[in-house]
Amino acid sequence: MSSHLPPLRHQLFRSNPVHPHAKVRTGSHRSSLHTYYTALSRNLGSASAATAAGIMRAMMTSAGQSQLGGGLPLRFVAIAALVVGIFAASGLLSSSAREVQEGTALGQKAIPLVGESVDGDRISLGNLRGRFAMLSFWTPDCPLCAKELPMYDAYYRKVGADRLSLLGVLLAQNLSSGELRELVEERKYSFPIAVFTGRDALRLMKDWKVTATPANYLVNPDGIIVLKGFLGNEGMALAQKIVDKQPEFLPPEMELETALLAEGQIMSYRVSFPDASAGRYSFVFRAAAQYVNEDGRRGELEEVAPVSLRLSQDTKGVVQAKAMVEARDRSGKPAKLSSPSHVRAAAKRIGRTVYVEVDLPLPSRVPLALAEVKYYSEPLKAYIVLDSGYPP
């Protein structure tokens, strides 16, 4: 049967990664410079906050309010906030100084990855800082990996190792050391390959939340994940655009949780978007599967739901969130839904994090389906994959 679906990534055996949950910080308010500095650090980064705190300290001293334990008059807080806003708008408070969470999600600082080649040489992602690094997780029995990796290798050779590092991460469960060496030598890739077997492979899959291969990541020179889940010529073009033309590109920090519910008839998604600012954001939620019916016939399905998220501030400055299913995405492609009226999209804000929740009904009951979410990036003028994989 010839498939009309885009190539589905190779599904690995199910893992059960621990999904992060939002934590709403609570605590007593203290009217001190330390309190304001802490708040500024969370929003602007320590370097920027130090500059802003210096401004506030000078203002307090001139006002005779230099004691840290004393209360700050409202007018000085307002003026300081205005000055900080001017600095931020002018670019004097660098957004690159913000504290970035470590993880494997888009916009996060990549977690450590240390392995060995078939020759026993140590390979570390940390040693690649200072240049872009492309990671590709692959398996010996993944046909799409065999098709994609030569394309990445060609770009790696074209750009040069001084600008881009390419690291292959081979997940091999049951191959002997001799078979691993034979496989690596047969592929003849010019980039290093870190090999993980047995429990080490399982642990790495859990840490990086890899449920399908190829699983690709583009990490910038500062160690931030700026692209993931990219495939084919279109995905490679996006990676090249960032490396060659927009090396300063930084995506927002977002994470995705998925689950296949109602005995395989509903794909459920939850996107967490910390520190989201007011504006309109566009997503595309997709589910795809190839399956065998009860009568033995093969089938396939693909459901695509464009969803817009609108964030606005009310008169009290509180962010209001609203999610809506759209007829078309930002590129003009129509939704592909068998039951459009049954798609549920909702948004809510808890603390400083906005959550987008979507339930996507599937036309057939399936035991397994690929879940993917794309986010429209204004700087790149294109959709980029927020995450893609098989629910645990």
C-alpha positions, 0 to 999 in steps of 0.5 A, spaced: 500 500 500 502 506 498 502 511 503 499 518 502 502 521 509 509 524 510 514 519 512 512 517 519 518 517 524 520 510 526 517 508 533 521 506 538 519 501 544 515 505 549 518 509 554 515 513 560 518 519 561 516 524 567 513 530 564 514 536 568 508 540 571 508 547 572 509 550 579 506 556 582 511 560 586 507 563 593 510 566 598 510 573 603 512 579 599 518 583 602 519 591 601 526 590 600 531 591 594 532 584 594 525 582 593 525 587 587 532 584 584 529 577 585 523 579 581 528 582 575 532 576 575 527 572 573 524 576 568 531 580 565 537 575 567 542 577 572 546 582 568 540 586 566 537 585 573 544 588 576 543 594 572 536 595 574 537 594 581 543 599 581 538 604 578 533 603 583 539 603 589 541 610 586 534 612 586 533 610 593 539 613 596 537 620 593 530 619 596 533 617 603 531 610 603 537 607 602 536 602 608 534 595 605 529 593 610 525 600 609 519 600 604 519 603 597 515 609 596 510 607 590 513 613 586 520 610 586 518 603 584 514 606 578 519 611 576 524 605 577 520 600 573 519 606 567 527 606 567 527 599 566 522 599 561 526 604 557 533 600 558 529 593 556 526 597 550 532 600 547 536 593 548 541 595 553 538 590 558 540 584 554 535 578 553 540 573 552 542 574 559 536 571 561 536 565 566 534 559 561 532 552 564 536 546 562 532 540 558 530 538 551 525 542 549 525 548 544 528 554 547 531 550 553 539 549 554 541 542 552 542 537 557 549 534 558 550 528 553 556 524 553 558 517 550 563 513 546 565 512 539 566 504 537 573 506 538 572 508 545 573 515 544 569 520 548 564 524 545 561 530 549 556 535 547 559 540 552 565 540 548 562 543 542 560 549 545 562 556 541 559 553 534 552 550 532 551 543 533 546 538 530 544 532 534 541 526 530 538 520 534 538 514 530 537 506 530 540 501 525 533 499 523 530 506 521 529 507 514 528 514 514 534 515 518 538 512 513 535 517 508 536 523 512 543 522 515 547 523 508 543 529 507 545 532 514 552 529 512 553 533 506 551 540 509 556 538 515 561 538 510 559 544 506 559 548 512 565 546 515 567 544 522 569 551 525 561 553 524 557 547 525 558 540 529 554 534 527 553 528 532 550 522 530 547 518 536 546 511 535 541 507 539 542 500 538 539 495 543 541 488 541 548 489 537 554 486 539 560 491 538 563 487 532 556 488 529 556 496 531 563 497 528 561 494 521 554 498 521 558 504 522 564 503 517 558 501 512 555 508 513 561 511 512 559 518 515 564 523 516 561 526 523 562 522 529 557 517 532 556 516 539 554 509 541 549 507 546 546 500 548 542 496 553 540 500 559 545 506 557 540 507 551 534 506 555 536 512 560 538 516 554 531 515 551 528 517 557 532 523 559 532 526 552 524 524 551 526 520 544 520 516 542 521 516 535 527 516 530 530 520 527 530 525 533 534 531 531 536 537 534 539 544 533 543 547 538 546 554 538 553 556 540 550 558 547 547 551 548 540 553 547 536 548 543 533 553 537 530 547 532 528 540 533 524 535 530 526 537 523 526 533 517 527 533 510 529 538 505 524 543 508 527 542 515 534 542 513 532 549 509 530 551 516 536 549 520 541 552 514 537 559 515 538 559 522 546 557 522 547 561 515 543 567 516 540 568 523 545 565 528 542 570 533 535 566 533 532 564 539 525 561 540 520 561 546 521 556 551 515 551 550 514 544 552 509 539 550 505 533 553 501 528 549 496 522 551 492 518 546 485 517 550 479 514 549 481 507 547 485 510 541 480 515 539 482 522 541 489 525 541 490 530 547 495 535 547 498 540 552 503 546 551 506 550 556 508 557 555 512 560 560 512 568 561 508 569 554 507 576 553 501 579 549 499 577 542 497 572 537 500 565 537 499 560 531 500 553 532 498 546 528 496 540 532 497 534 528 496 526 529 498 521 524 497 513 524 498 507 519 494 501 522 490 495 521 483 494 521 479 489 525 478 485 518 485 485 516 485 491 511 490 497 512 488 504 513 492 510 515 489 517 518 492 524 518 488 530 522 491 537 522 488 542 526 490 550 526 489 553 533 491 560 534 492 563 541 490 570 543 493 573 549 491 580 551 491 584 558 485 587 561 485 593 565 488 591 571 494 588 567 492 581 568 493 576 561 487 573 558 488 567 554 483 564 549 485 559 544 481 558 537 481 552 532 482 556 525 480 554 518 487 555 515 494 556 518 498 562 517 501 559 511 494 558 508 494 550 508 487 548 510 485 544 516 484 537 515 479 534 520 474 529 519 470 532 525 471 539 526 466 541 531 468 536 536 475 539 536 476 542 543 481 548 544 482 551 550 487 556 554 488 558 561 493 561 565 496 559 571 501 563 575 506 566 569 505 560 565 499 559 559 497 552 557 494 551 551 490 544 551 487 541 545 483 534 544 483 532 537 478 526 535 481 521 530 476 518 525 478 510 527 481 507 533 488 506 533 493 503 538 498 508 536 499 515 533 504 520 532 503 526 535 506 533 533 505 540 534 508 546 530 509 553 532 509 559 527 516 563 528 515 570 526 523 571 525 523 565 521 517 566 517 515 559 518 512 553 522 517 550 526 516 543 530 515 544 537 515 537 538 514 530 535 513 523 537 509 517 540 505 518 546 508 514 552 
